[in-house]
């Protein structure tokens, strides 16, 4: 949800930029006629892939030079650039609430009516629009193109499933079936669930997976309006996440690094993380046979919705000095060949209507993309100032859901109290 006081600060800075940026830009044209583009790139683990793509682009466009600025702290770095009137020409950023705040300030190009949108998955486009932090539906426009999608659910070890008598090609479609399967693993002497709760952010993954089905997006607008509470909308979600981790029969309190290593070495049947964890697991054990599935959240098979999002949004400055060259780079990156190459390297999902899945393990969730049964990550509605992962971590380790709701609601109310429409 939008923190209006933060947005006012961003908007003020962007207002100053808007008045002066037509006379100044981040890109430059040298005496040789070569245009230099400033490319802001936020995703550290994809730095090599973007470097390769940019080298290909420059080879095809010798009159354009692209300077890649990889950021270790993208949110802070990008905000600083806005304040200093150094808006990058082309930008990658995570499709989260921070992107939505920047988008609401008008600093990004508006792609809403661009023909390229017709090639994209409508579900991912809608998720991108809904990120824009405004209460006015007419202003929820497309200020960036979905470049790479991800999904939340669980990764599973097919060999261990077969060992326990579970069918890896037909994962459970309801919550009751899912819990029964975890019990089957436990009875077979296999750790059902690898936890990684020493890193609190990982506990947000099952929360998002379950909430995608159980909590309609409209409930977050009600939450902001004060007509509902976290206890009311997340009650079932929290109870089921606590139940999920009760099936972790080994050490749950390990880090993401250790947990993915344990899983890669065959020490658990599932690990409740998103698609982003697949490359890390394969790095440890390239021969492991993986599957990925939507985490069913209710006993209505037809009601299941996959939590998915835009792991990478691609956009350009609203007033870049080199719109033609910036557009040319974006069009190059959005070509199917380049999208597929990135997806293969990062085990990601392309944003096209006919999506390409960058790892065979992702085939199981293709029907959700084909039918647009997608919901955004629930933490994209929560301001970054609320450390939601820390509260979920405490809830998971203690089982105390009452304390969880009291803490989260208290922090939410504080944010709303200092927020001015």
C-alpha positions in Angstrom: 0.0 0.0 0.0 1.2 3.5 -0.7 3.0 5.5 2.0 1.8 8.9 0.9 4.4 10.9 2.8 7.1 9.0 1.0 5.4 9.5 -2.4 5.1 13.2 -1.7 8.9 13.4 -1.3 9.4 11.4 -4.4 6.9 13.4 -6.3 8.5 16.7 -5.3 11.9 15.5 -6.5 10.4 14.2 -9.7 8.6 17.5 -10.2 11.9 19.3 -10.2 13.3 16.7 -12.6 10.3 17.1 -15.0 10.9 20.8 -15.4 14.6 20.5 -16.1 15.2 17.1 -17.7 14.2 18.2 -21.1 17.3 20.2 -21.1 19.5 17.6 -19.5 19.7 13.8 -19.7 21.8 10.9 -18.4 22.8 9.8 -21.9 25.3 11.7 -24.0 26.2 12.1 -27.6 29.9 12.1 -28.4 31.6 14.0 -31.2 31.7 10.7 -33.2 27.9 10.6 -33.2 27.8 7.6 -30.8 25.0 7.9 -28.2 25.7 6.6 -24.7 22.8 5.1 -22.7 22.8 4.8 -19.0 21.4 1.3 -18.2 20.5 0.9 -14.5 20.5 -2.8 -13.7 19.3 -4.0 -10.2 19.6 -7.8 -10.3 23.1 -8.9 -9.2 22.7 -12.6 -10.1 21.8 -11.6 -13.6 24.7 -9.2 -14.2 26.5 -11.6 -16.5 23.4 -12.3 -18.6 22.6 -8.7 -19.1 26.3 -8.0 -20.0 26.0 -10.6 -22.7 22.8 -9.2 -24.0 24.2 -5.7 -24.1 27.3 -6.8 -26.0 25.0 -8.4 -28.6 22.9 -5.1 -28.8 26.0 -3.0 -29.2 27.4 -5.2 -32.0 24.1 -4.7 -33.9 24.0 -1.0 -33.1 27.5 0.4 -33.4 26.2 4.0 -32.9 24.9 3.2 -29.4 27.1 2.5 -26.4 25.4 1.2 -23.2 27.0 1.8 -19.8 25.6 -0.8 -17.4 25.4 0.4 -13.8 24.8 -2.7 -11.6 23.3 -1.6 -8.3 23.8 -3.4 -4.9 21.0 -1.3 -3.3 18.6 -0.5 -6.1 15.9 1.3 -4.2 18.2 3.7 -2.5 20.4 4.2 -5.5 17.5 4.9 -7.8 15.9 7.4 -5.4 19.2 9.2 -5.1 19.5 9.4 -8.8 16.0 10.9 -9.1 16.8 13.6 -6.5 20.1 14.5 -8.3 18.4 14.7 -11.7 20.2 11.7 -13.0 17.4 9.5 -14.2 18.8 6.5 -16.1 17.8 6.1 -19.8 16.8 2.4 -19.4 16.0 0.7 -16.1 15.4 -2.8 -14.7 13.8 -3.0 -11.3 11.9 -5.6 -9.2 8.1 -5.5 -9.6 7.4 -4.7 -6.0 5.8 -1.8 -4.0 8.9 0.4 -4.4 8.5 0.2 -8.2 4.9 1.1 -7.7 5.8 4.2 -5.6 8.3 5.4 -8.2 5.8 4.7 -11.0 3.1 6.8 -9.3 5.5 9.8 -9.3 5.6 9.9 -13.1 9.3 9.3 -13.5 8.9 6.2 -15.7 7.6 6.1 -19.3 4.0 5.1 -19.8 3.7 2.0 -22.0 -0.1 1.5 -21.4 -1.1 2.0 -25.1 2.1 0.7 -26.6 1.6 -2.0 -29.3 4.2 -4.2 -27.5 1.7 -4.8 -24.7 -0.4 -6.8 -27.1 2.3 -9.5 -27.1 2.4 -9.8 -23.3 0.6 -12.1 -20.8 -2.4 -10.1 -19.6 -2.1 -11.5 -16.0 1.5 -10.1 -15.7 0.4 -6.8 -17.3 -2.4 -6.5 -14.8 -0.1 -7.2 -11.9 2.3 -4.5 -13.1 -0.5 -2.0 -13.4 -1.8 -2.8 -9.9 1.6 -2.1 -8.4 1.2 1.6 -9.1 0.6 3.2 -5.7 -2.6 5.2 -6.2 -6.2 4.9 -5.1 -7.4 6.2 -8.5 -8.0 3.2 -10.8 -7.6 5.4 -13.8 -4.0 6.1 -12.8 -3.0 2.4 -12.6 -1.2 2.4 -15.9 1.7 0.4 -17.2 4.9 2.2 -16.3 7.2 -0.7 -17.2 7.2 -3.8 -19.3 7.2 -7.3 -17.6 10.6 -8.7 -18.6 10.9 -11.9 -16.5 8.3 -13.6 -14.4 8.6 -15.8 -11.3 6.3 -17.7 -9.1 5.8 -18.8 -5.5 5.0 -22.3 -4.5 7.3 -25.2 -3.6 10.2 -27.0 -5.3 10.3 -30.7 -4.9 12.7 -33.6 -5.3 11.1 -36.1 -7.7 13.3 -39.0 -6.7 12.3 -38.7 -3.0 8.6 -38.5 -4.1 8.9 -41.8 -6.0 10.7 -43.3 -3.0 7.8 -42.4 -0.7 5.2 -43.6 -3.3 4.1 -40.1 -4.3 3.5 -39.2 -8.0 5.9 -36.4 -9.0 3.9 -35.8 -12.2 0.7 -35.2 -10.4 1.3 -33.0 -7.3 -1.6 -32.4 -4.9 -4.4 -30.2 -6.1 -6.0 -29.4 -2.7 -4.8 -28.5 0.8 -5.9 -31.8 2.3 -4.1 -33.8 -0.3 -1.0 -31.7 0.2 -1.0 -32.2 4.0 -1.6 -35.9 3.5 1.4 -36.1 1.2 3.6 -34.4 3.8 2.4 -37.0 6.3 3.3 -39.7 3.9 6.9 -38.4 3.6 7.2 -38.2 7.4 6.0 -41.8 7.8 8.5 -42.9 5.2 11.3 -41.4 7.2 11.8 -38.5 4.8 11.9 -34.9 6.0 8.8 -33.4 4.4 9.8 -29.8 4.5 13.1 -28.0 4.4 12.8 -24.8 6.3 15.1 -21.8 5.9 13.7 -19.6 8.6 17.0 -18.3 9.9 16.6 -15.9 7.0 13.3 -14.3 7.8 12.5 -13.2 4.3 12.1 -16.8 3.2 9.0 -17.2 5.5 7.2 -14.7 3.3 7.2 -17.2 0.4 4.6 -19.7 1.8 2.6 -16.7 3.1 2.4 -15.3 -0.5 1.7 -18.8 -2.0 -1.3 -19.4 0.3 -2.6 -15.8 0.2 -2.7 -15.9 -3.6 -5.6 -18.3 -3.5 -7.2 -17.3 -0.1 -7.1 -13.5 -0.2 -8.7 -11.5 -3.1 -6.7 -8.4 -4.1 -9.6 -6.2 -3.1 -9.1 -7.1 0.5 -5.9 -5.0 0.6 -7.8 -2.0 -0.5 -10.3 -2.7 2.4 -7.3 -3.0 4.7 -6.1 0.4 3.7 -9.6 1.8 4.1 -9.7 0.4 7.6 -12.7 -1.9 6.9 -10.9 -5.1 7.6 -7.8 -6.3 9.6 -4.9 -8.7 9.0 -6.5 -11.2 11.4 -9.6 -11.3 9.2 -7.8 -11.6 5.8 -4.8 -13.7 6.8 -6.3 -15.8 9.6 -6.5 -19.0 7.4 -3.2 -18.2 5.7 -1.2 -17.9 8.9 -2.7 -21.0 10.4 -1.8 -23.0 7.3 1.7 -21.7 7.2 2.2 -22.7 10.8 0.8 -26.2 10.0 3.1 -26.4 7.0 6.3 -25.9 9.1 5.1 -28.4 11.7 6.0 -31.0 9.1 9.6 -30.0 9.0 11.2 -32.8 11.0 14.8 -31.6 10.6 16.4 -28.3 11.6 14.2 -25.5 10.2 16.3 -22.7 11.7 18.9 -22.7 9.0 19.8 -20.0 6.4 18.6 -19.9 2.8 22.1 -20.8 1.8 22.2 -23.9 4.1 18.6 -24.9 3.4 19.0 -24.9 -0.4 22.2 -26.9 0.0 20.5 -29.4 2.2 17.6 -29.7 -0.2 20.0 -30.1 -3.2 21.7 -32.9 -1.3 18.4 -34.8 -1.0 17.6 -34.1 2.7 14.0 -33.0 2.2 11.0 -33.7 -0.1 10.0 -30.1 -0.7 11.3 -26.6 0.0 8.6 -23.9 0.1 10.3 -21.3 -1.9 9.8 -19.7 -5.3 11.3 -20.3 -8.7 14.2 -18.0 -7.8 15.7 -20.7 -5.7 16.1 -23.2 -8.5 19.4 -21.9 -9.9 20.9 -22.0 -6.4 19.8 -25.6 -5.9 21.2 -26.6 -9.3 24.4 -24.9 -8.6 24.9 -27.3 -5.7 23.6 -30.4 -7.4 23.1 -30.0 -11.2 21.8 -33.6 -11.4 18.9 -33.3 -9.0 15.5 -34.0 -10.7 13.3 -31.1 -9.7 9.6 -30.2 -9.9 7.8 -27.0 -9.1 4.2 -26.8 -8.1 1.6 -24.3 -6.9 0.9 -24.7 -3.2 -2.8 -25.5 -2.9 -4.5 -23.4 -0.2 -8.0 -24.8 -0.1 -9.9 -28.0 -0.8 -11.5 -26.5 -3.9 -9.3 -27.6 -6.8 -10.8 -25.1 -9.3 -10.2 -22.2 -7.0 -6.4 -22.5 -6.9 -4.5 -19.4 -8.0 -0.8 -19.3 -8.6 1.1 -16.5 -6.9 3.3 -14.9 -9.5 5.0 -11.7 -10.2 7.3 -9.6 -12.4 10.7 -10.4 -11.1 12.2 -7.9 -13.5 10.4 -4.9 -14.9 12.0 -3.1 -17.8 11.3 0.6 -18.4 12.9 3.9 -19.4 13.0 7.4 -18.0 9.9 9.4 -18.9 12.0 12.2 -20.3 15.2 10.5 -21.4 17.3 12.6 -23.7 17.6 9.7 -26.1 14.2 8.2 -26.4 14.8 6.6 -29.9 18.0 4.8 -28.7 16.5 3.8 -25.4 13.4 2.5 -27.2 15.7 0.5 -29.5 17.4 -1.2 -26.6 14.1 -2.0 -24.9 12.7 -3.5 -28.2 15.9 -5.6 -28.5 15.6 -6.9 -25.0 11.9 -7.7 -25.4 12.5 -9.9 -28.5 11.6 -13.5 -27.9 15.2 -14.7 -28.5 16.6 -12.5 -25.8 13.7 -13.1 -23.4 14.2 -16.9 -23.7 17.9 -16.6 -23.2 17.4 -14.7 -20.0 14.7 -17.1 -18.8 17.0 -20.1 -19.5 19.9 -18.6 -17.6 17.8 -17.5 -14.6 15.1 -20.3 -14.5 12.6 -17.6 -15.2 9.3 -17.3 -17.1 9.0 -15.0 -20.2 6.2 -12.4 -20.1 4.8 -13.3 -23.6 1.4 -14.7 -24.1 3.0 -17.9 -25.3 5.3 -18.1 -22.3 8.6 -19.9 -22.3 9.6 -21.6 -19.0 13.4 -21.4 -18.4 13.6 -24.7 -16.6 11.8 -28.1 -17.2 10.8 -28.1 -13.5 8.4 -25.2 -14.2 6.2 -27.1 -16.6 3.7 -27.9 -13.9 2.6 -24.3 -13.5 2.2 -23.6 -17.2 -1.6 -24.0 -17.0 -1.9 -21.2 -14.5 -0.2 -18.8 -16.9 -2.1 -20.1 -19.9 -5.4 -19.4 -18.1 -4.2 -16.2 -16.3 -5.0 -17.7 -12.9 -2.3 -15.5 -11.3 -2.2 -13.3 -8.2 0.5 -10.9 -7.1 2.7 -11.5 -4.0 0.8 -10.3 -1.0 3.9 -8.5 0.4 3.7 -6.1 -2.6 0.8 -4.5 -0.8 2.8 -4.0 2.4 5.2 -0.9 2.9 8.8 -1.9 3.1 8.9 -0.1 6.5 6.9 -3.1 8.0 9.3 -6.0 8.4 6.7 -8.6 7.6 9.3 -11.4 7.3 10.4 -10.9 10.9 6.9 -11.2 12.2 6.2 -14.3 10.1 9.5 -15.8 11.3 8.4 -15.4 14.9 5.0 -16.8 14.2 6.5 -19.9 12.4 9.0 -20.7 15.1 6.6 -20.0 18.0 3.2 -21.0 16.5 1.7 -17.9 18.1 -0.6 -16.5 15.4 -2.3 -14.1 17.8 1.0 -12.3 18.5 1.7 -12.2 14.8 -1.6 -10.4 14.0 -1.2 -8.0 16.9 2.3 -7.0 15.8 1.6 -6.6 12.1 -1.7 -4.7 12.7 0.1 -2.4 15.1 2.8 -1.6 12.6 0.3 -1.1 9.8 -1.8 1.3 11.9 1.3 3.4 12.7 2.1 3.7 9.0 -1.5 4.6 8.1 -1.6 7.2 11.0 1.4 9.1 9.5 0.2 8.8 6.0 -1.7 11.7 4.4 -3.9 11.3 1.4 
